[in-house]
C-alpha cells in the first residue's frame, strides 16, 4: 500500500495538472525554446511563481516528501569530487524511475565528455542533466543529438563579473542556467553543495542578460528565501543543505515546510 505521504503527494501533482494549485506549478505559457522547439518544460517561465528544486535526494521517500511540500523538481547528485549528498548512479536510476510525471528529475553530473554523459544517463534515465562543470565547445549540441528529449541545464559558478559573460555565451545551447557558489578552479573542485551564498547582484545581471530560465542555488534557506527572490528574480530556487539535518543529512520536514512557506509568502505579495 502506498504511504500516506505518497498518496498526498500524488494528489498534489494531480491537483496542479487540474489547475487547482497554482502556487508553485502554474499553468504553462508556451514560448519558443532554444533551437526553435516549443513548450519545453524547463524553459517555460511562470508568470509570477517561483519554482523550487529540492536537491540531494537519497530515497524515493524523500522525493515524495518534497513533492507533497510543493517542489517542482528534485535533484539526484551523482558521484562528485567534493560536497554532500552523492549517491551511486545505480541508486539515482532507481529513484529516477519512480519520480512521477509532472515532476522533473535532474541528474547532477560532473562529467565533461559527451560519451561519458551519454553512458551515465543511459543507466540513470534522468529527464534533465544538470551539468555542474563546463563542457568543451560543441558538446551541448552533440548531447542534443545523442539524447533527444533530455533537457540540459548548465551550472555557472558565480565567482565574479566574468560569470555574466559565461552565462550569456552558453545560454543559446541549453534549456536553463543554474547559478551556484562552487569553485571549479580548486585542486579538488567545488561543484556545488557549498552552503555558501555568492554575489546576488551578479546573479540578477545574469537573469536580465539571458533568454532562458535561471535557477538560483547556494546558501539558501527559509530565512533568506524572500531576499533571494526579490534580489535576483530567478525562475526557481534550488537547495540542499538549507533543508537537511543531522549526521545522516536527512531531509528535514520542518525546514522544508518553512522554506516553502517563505517562497509562497513572497510570491503572494
N, C-alpha and C positions, 0 to 999 in steps of 0.2 A: 504493500500500500504506500502511496506517496506520502511524504511527511506533510505536516500542516504548513510549514514554511513553503514547501514546493507548491502546494495547492494554491496558497495565497499569491505566490509569485506568478504562476501560470495565469491566474485570474487577472493580475495586474497587467501582464503583457496583452492578454486578450482585450482588456478594457482600453488600453492605449490604441489598439488597432480599431476599436469601435468608436474612437474619438471621445471617450468619456473621461480620460485622464490626461489633460493637456500639459501637466506640469513639466515633465522632462522628456517627453517624446511627442512633440506636437505634430500636427498634420504636415506632411512634407510639401514644399513648394518646388515644382520642377524647374531646374536651372540647367544650363549646359555645362557639362563636366569636362575635365581635361581630355583632350583628344576628340572632342565632339560628341561624346556619349551623353545621354540624357538620364536624369533622375538616378544618380549614383548615391546610395545611402550615406557614404562617408563624406560627400561633398554638398549635401543639401543643407543650407543654413536655416536653422529655426528662426522665426521672426523675432522672438523675444525670450526664449527659454534656454537656459544653459544646460547642456548635456553633461553627464558625469560618467567617467570610466573608472571602475574600481579595479585596481591592478593587484598583481602578486597572488592570484588565485591559487590555492593549494588543493582544492577539492570541489566537487560539484555542489556540495552543501554550501560552501562559501559563495558560489555563483548564484544559487537560489536566494541566499540572504541578500546579496547585492541587488538582484532583480526586484525582490519584494520591497527593498528600500527605495527603488526608483532609478537604479542605474540603467543607462542606455547601452553600455558596453562593459566588457570585462577584459582584463589583461592576463596573459599567460607568459611568464618570464622563463625563457629557455636558458640553458647554461651560459653564464656571463663571467667575465674576468674579475668582477667585483660586484658588491651590492647585495641587498637582501632579496629573498623570495624566489630564487630559481628552482625550477622543477625539471625533471628529465623530459626529453622530447616525447617519450612514451606516455608519461603522465599527462603532458599537455594534450596529446592526441586523445587520451581517454576523456579528459574534461571537455575538450572542444566538441567531441561527438555528441555531447549531451546538452550543449548550450542551445536554447530554443530559438526558432525563427523570430526575428524582431529584435534580438539582442546580438550585437556584434562581438565576436571573439577576436581579439588582437593577439598575435604571437609576437612577442618582443624577441628580436634576434640580433646578435652582434656580428653575424656572418656578413661577408663583403663580396663574395663571388656569386655569380648567377647560378652556377652549378650547385654550390653548397646550399643556397637558399631554396632552390627547386627541390633538391633531395630532402631537405629538412621538412618543407611543407607538404611534400608527398606523403610523409608519415603523419604530420600533425593535422593537416587539412583545415587550417585556420582560414577564416574568411578575409582576414586583414593581416598584412605583415607590417609590424612597427619596426622600422629599420633604425636601430639605435646608434649606428656608426655610419660614416659617409661611404658612399659607393663610388666606384670608378665611373668615369664619363661613359654614357651609353648603357649602363647597367639597368637603369629603370625601364628603358624601352625593351631591353631583352627580357626582363621579368614579365612585362606586359604580354609579350608574345608567348612566353613559356607557360604562364599561369593566367590565362584569360579568366576574368571574373574575380580574381583576388585583388583586393584593394591594397594600395601602397601608401603608408604614412611614414614620412621621413622625419626623424628627430633632428632638431637643431639645438645643440647645447649652447645656450646663450652665455658667451664669455666676454662679449664686448660689442661695440657698434658694428664690427665686421660681420656679426651674425645676421644683420639685416640683409646684407648682400648675399650671404649664403642662402638665406631663405628665398629671396627673390629669384636666385639662379635655379633652384631646384623645384620651385612651385609648379612650373608647367609640366613637370614629369611625374607628379604624384597626385593622389586624391586628397591629401590633407597633410598638414605640418603639425608636429608636436614640439613645443618648446620646453626644454628641460635644463637642469643645472649641473650636468656632468662635465667631465674634462677628459676628452679622448687623447690629449697630448701627454698625459702622465705615463710613466713607465708601466704601471698597472692601470689600464684605462678605467675611468669612471664613466659608465654609460647609462646611468640612471640610479634611482633609489638612494640618492644622497640625503634626502630630507632637507635640502637647502633651497632657499629662495635665490633667484637671480634678479637682475635689474628689470623690473616690470615695465619701466619706461621704454626699454628697448623692445620688449615683447609687444607693447602697444604699437610701436612703429612697424613691427613686422605684420601685425594684424591689418594695419592700414595699407601696407605695401603689396600684399599678395591677394590673389583672387580665389584662393582655396581656403577651406575652413582651417582654423588654428586651434589646437588643443593647448592648454597650459598645464604644466606639471612643475614640481619642485617645491617642497616645503609647505604644501597646502594642508589645511586642517579647518575645523569648524570655526576657529577664531579669526581666520583671515580670508575665508571664502568670499565674504562680501567685498572686502578690499580688492581681492584678485579680480572679481568680475567687473567691478566699477573701474579699476585702473586699466585693465587690459581689453575688456570686452571680447573674450575668446568665444569660440564656438562651443567649447566644453572644457571641463576641468578633469584632470587625471591625477589620481593619488594612490599611495600605498601606505607608507609609514604613518601618515596622519590619522589613520583609522584602524591601526593594529596595536596589539598589546601583548606583553608577556614574552618569555623566553622563546616560546613556540611561534611568536609573530602571528597570532591568530587574529582574524577579522573580528573587530570589537563592535558589537551591535549598537552599543550606546554611542560610541564615537561616530559610527556610520550614520545613525539617525540624526545626530546633532549636525553633522556636516550637510546632509541632505536638507534638513530644515533650514539651515543658513542659506543654501542655494535657492530654495523655494521662496524664502522671505525676500531675498534680494531681487529675484525675478519678478516678484509680485508688487514691488514698489513702483 
